Amino acid sequence: MDTSSLPGLSPLQCRKRSAILDGAKTVFLRDGFGLATMDDVAAAAGVGKQTVYRHFKSKEALFVGLVSAMCAQEGALLASAQGEPSADAPEGTPEVALRELGWSLARSLITTDNLRLYRAIVAEAERLPELGRVFYESGAKVVRAFAAKILRERFDESTAALRAATFVQLVLGDAYLELSIGFTVPDVEARFALQIDEAVAAALR
């Protein structure tokens, strides 16, 4: 997990922090928060336990740091996927941009790692309020901002914000709920295709 640009850290410290977060990802997503230990994280990261504690003062702080880093990584990928409009793209087509955003979001969130992360967050959010805040600020809020930016081509700011929130919920729909609680979803691509069609139509109605 790339932390090479963090201010105030030397290159060596950045590499160690990155290794710790990679180790934490392996351990937390494999074992869940409750069973994970700092010893396990240190072993997975290839560093001493005291090194882990120098970067993160507790297991809770490490988990919040992991959630923040993974959300930031996914946000960067979504931003990259949005990119700049291509020269041959039809003008005035927020439908195209919303559809691309919907597919980027769906395919990102249904990866095994991100489903496991979501389950772990839900399990601990009540006990760790900071966790929910970080997940919202670095995840859902960012995606809604992308959708709202697209929708401002058609609507005023407040309407765009409201429709962006609805768009994200419709994109995920029942298929994401079922996947997040461990159900197998047959024809998952087809299910998301229907949900994304409905989300785009509702957002632009």
Beta strands, then each sheet from edge to edge (+ up, - down):
end
